[in-house]
């Protein structure tokens, strides 16, 4: 969140002021819905996460002590709800997904050396390309995906991402790097095929 | 200090030589995220920039990494606001049905 983060009266919220709570809901629901949609990939699940997030927020507002910002707190609830729903769908999660720091060093090593940056900008804007971008994010392990979404799509800072996920700054940076490198490999395979053939 | 590139820089990588094995390249990999974010300290920044001047593979990795991040940051496949029906169902679920007809923008 940036310096222009909307202001809410915590006292009013904790006293059950419905108008203030509806304002909170309308302010953050689009962002949290987008987060859940990127994490879960379908609208029904994203809507479930959105509703559960605000239900829990309502239930726990009185206990909120303001040690983090309201937005960080809401993002944390939404992230946990998303991850719980994902684990419910996929109970057999590989260890390297739960603990990405244990993943092989090979994970880091680039293999794609095709320079696809020179493709015309409109090639990146097609529906097919956007679909490839979405598919690439979905292919990331959950624990890397959430860091990438919070940092590079929701545009939260490393510190905010660290607070939301309860990770150290180092762990956030490591996971972000792995996520970015994996996406680069994936997109390199996709966009590399769209480069014009060279005349030998 | 820099290893000679194993691949002809004009050739694309292929499955027979998939791994970029330069020692220095690998040691700099851990800093690439901070480098593209502009948050890396000056001396490491200089080291990466100098290395890239002599290593086309690493230059490609950095350029495509930067492009990857910018593609996701600039793609806005989600319209501003929340789909109306999702918002209505949410407000009803929260017992805020009397706020359904309010313009969300009026709440700011």
Interface residues (C-beta under 8 A of the other chain):
Chain A: X6 X18 X19 X21 X22 X23 X25 X26 X27 X29 X30 X33 X34 X37 X43 X47 X50 X51 X54 X55 X58 X108 X109 X110 X111 X112 X113 X114 X115 X116 X117 X124 X130 X133 X134 X137 X148 X152 X153 X155 X173 X176 X177 X180 X181 X183 X184 X187 X188 X192
Chain B: X7 X12 X13 X18 X19 X20 X26 X29 X30 X32 X33 X34 X57 X60 X61 X63 X64 X65 X67 X68 X69 X71 X72 X73 X75 X77 X78 X80 X81 X82 X86 X87 X89 X90 X91 X93 X94 X95 X96 X99 X102 X104 X107 X108
